[in-house]
Amino acid sequence: MPPKPVKLYGSPMSTCTRRVAMVFRELDVPYELVPIDFSKREHKAIAHMARQPFGQVPVIDDNGFLLYESRAIGRYLAAKHTPNTLVPPQSDLKAWARFEQAASIETANFDPYASGLAYERVFGPAKGESTDEKRVQTLLQTLDAKLDAYETILGNSTYLAGEEFTLADLFHLPYGAFVTERVGFDVLTDPKRPNVVRWWKAISSRPAWLAVKDGA
């Protein structure tokens, strides 16, 4: 009997849930979405807290093995389902190090500002909070400056870690799309950064992302 599909607990429109769903699709690995309804506070229910002690999504259940944090899940899936180019093997030490460098760039230099903009303009107001426009401008200016460095990096390689698309590029997609499409800032499509525009067009048109961009 084949193993059961991995269960993916999450909200279909959650940025981090879609990040994981895209990894599944890039690897052509089936998964079963188990919806968690935030409006009913199912993420804070006892059953879900037993899976994810912070009461967040996503979580995977791989035949009894529970794992949370979307980037950790992505690395796990890529390591389990080899061969693939989403993470270079550690046997190619320099390629692996470049991947880890690129993944750290996303975590430190992109996500805090893109997710901050999403919170200020969408998530916060949805909870009845007022948008702090001063913070929006600070976040936007900082992200714009960070993407100048991206322009330099992407002037020397097709993707952030080299010539292959990796998880480091993939990790940008949910919040990158949020900022450009939902919030409406052109930082990833600004013609003053042609290398960033070329890269963003390439990664945001991947079939795996198009399959999950409107729901995991």
Secondary structure in CASP SS format (residue, H / E / C, confidence):
PFRMAT SS
TARGET T0000
AUTHOR 0000-0000-0000
METHOD secondary structure of the structure
MODEL  1
M C 1.00
P C 1.00
P C 1.00
K C 1.00
P C 1.00
V E 1.00
K E 1.00
L E 1.00
Y E 1.00
G E 1.00
S C 1.00
P C 1.00
M C 1.00
S C 1.00
T H 1.00
C H 1.00
T H 1.00
R H 1.00
R H 1.00
V H 1.00
A H 1.00
M H 1.00
V H 1.00
F H 1.00
R H 1.00
E H 1.00
L H 1.00
D C 1.00
V C 1.00
P C 1.00
Y E 1.00
E E 1.00
L E 1.00
V E 1.00
P E 1.00
I C 1.00
D C 1.00
F H 1.00
S H 1.00
K H 1.00
R C 1.00
E H 1.00
H H 1.00
K H 1.00
A C 1.00
I H 1.00
A H 1.00
H H 1.00
M H 1.00
A H 1.00
R H 1.00
Q C 1.00
P C 1.00
F C 1.00
G C 1.00
Q C 1.00
V C 1.00
P C 1.00
V E 1.00
I E 1.00
D E 1.00
D E 1.00
N C 1.00
G C 1.00
F E 1.00
L E 1.00
L E 1.00
Y E 1.00
E C 1.00
S H 1.00
R H 1.00
A H 1.00
I H 1.00
G H 1.00
R H 1.00
Y H 1.00
L H 1.00
A H 1.00
A H 1.00
K H 1.00
H C 1.00
T C 1.00
P C 1.00
N C 1.00
T C 1.00
L C 1.00
V C 1.00
P C 1.00
P C 1.00
Q C 1.00
S C 1.00
D C 1.00
L H 1.00
K H 1.00
A H 1.00
W H 1.00
A H 1.00
R H 1.00
F H 1.00
E H 1.00
Q H 1.00
A H 1.00
A H 1.00
S H 1.00
I H 1.00
E H 1.00
T H 1.00
A H 1.00
N H 1.00
F C 1.00
D H 1.00
P H 1.00
Y H 1.00
A H 1.00
S H 1.00
G H 1.00
L H 1.00
A H 1.00
Y H 1.00
E H 1.00
R H 1.00
V H 1.00
F H 1.00
G H 1.00
P H 1.00
A H 1.00
K C 1.00
G C 1.00
E C 1.00
S C 1.00
T C 1.00
D C 1.00
E H 1.00
K H 1.00
R H 1.00
V H 1.00
Q H 1.00
T H 1.00
L H 1.00
L H 1.00
Q H 1.00
T H 1.00
L H 1.00
D H 1.00
A H 1.00
K H 1.00
L H 1.00
D H 1.00
A H 1.00
Y H 1.00
E H 1.00
T H 1.00
I H 1.00
L H 1.00
G C 1.00
N C 1.00
S C 1.00
T C 1.00
Y E 1.00
L C 1.00
A C 1.00
G E 1.00
E C 1.00
E C 1.00
F C 1.00
T C 1.00
L H 1.00
A H 1.00
D H 1.00
L H 1.00
F C 1.00
H C 1.00
L H 1.00
P H 1.00
Y H 1.00
G H 1.00
A H 1.00
F H 1.00
V H 1.00
T H 1.00
E H 1.00
R H 1.00
V H 1.00
G C 1.00
F C 1.00
D C 1.00
V C 1.00
L C 1.00
T C 1.00
D C 1.00
P C 1.00
K C 1.00
R C 1.00
P H 1.00
N H 1.00
V H 1.00
V H 1.00
R H 1.00
W H 1.00
W H 1.00
K H 1.00
A H 1.00
I H 1.00
S H 1.00
S C 1.00
R C 1.00
P H 1.00
A H 1.00
W H 1.00
L H 1.00
A H 1.00
V H 1.00
K C 1.00
D C 1.00
G C 1.00
A C 1.00
END
